[in-house]
Amino acid sequence: MKLHCNRGEVSAADILRMIESWGRISDVHMEEPDFEEVVHRIY
């Protein structure tokens, strides 16, 4: 499963709690966007 979220609106902990309510979590990997990608979105 792959999820995208706005970290300004929801925390990683909130997302994990929501997913955990669906069933047991066996592994989690989180990535932040590259700095260059963020700058490109802003400008």
C-alpha positions in Angstrom: 0.0 0.0 0.0 1.2 3.5 -0.8 -0.2 6.6 0.8 0.4 10.3 0.2 -0.6 12.9 2.7 -0.2 16.6 3.5 2.0 16.6 6.6 0.6 20.0 7.5 -2.8 18.5 7.9 -2.2 15.1 9.4 0.7 13.6 11.3 2.5 10.4 10.5 1.3 9.0 13.9 -2.4 9.8 13.0 -1.9 7.9 9.7 -0.4 4.9 11.4 -3.2 4.8 13.9 -5.8 4.8 11.1 -4.0 2.0 9.2 -3.6 0.0 12.4 -7.4 0.1 12.9 -7.6 -1.9 9.7 -5.3 -4.7 10.9 -1.9 -5.5 12.1 1.1 -3.5 10.7 4.1 -5.7 9.9 6.4 -3.1 8.3 6.5 0.7 7.7 8.6 2.8 5.4 8.2 6.6 5.3 9.9 9.0 2.9 10.0 12.7 2.7 10.1 14.5 -0.6 13.5 15.6 -1.8 14.4 19.2 -1.0 14.6 20.1 -4.7 11.1 18.7 -5.3 9.7 20.9 -2.5 11.5 24.0 -3.8 10.2 23.2 -7.4 6.6 23.0 -6.0 6.9 26.4 -4.3 8.5 28.2 -7.2 
